[in-house]
Amino acid sequence: MALSYKARRRWSLVILLIGMPLYIVAAVTVVNWLDRPHFLVELLIYVVLGIVWILPFKAVFRGVGKADPDGER
């Protein structure tokens, strides 16, 4: 079942305001457990984690910035 435009907008807001800060804290915690790796390794970890978080939510964010397709014109 596909989410409506309004539902996608609301879920994207929840993901960005609550989920993103929690994910950032988790990513920093994981890197700190690695006992401060080399700068390039640390950068690579942050880049990979920065890309990986969006993959499950790709469908939620798709088209959210556009006008409501079901709304008045």
Secondary structure, DSSP 8 states (H G I E B T S, - for coil): ----HHHHHHHHHHIIIIIHHHHHHHHHHHHHHTTS--HHHHHHHHHHHHHHTTGGGHHHHTTTTS--TTS--
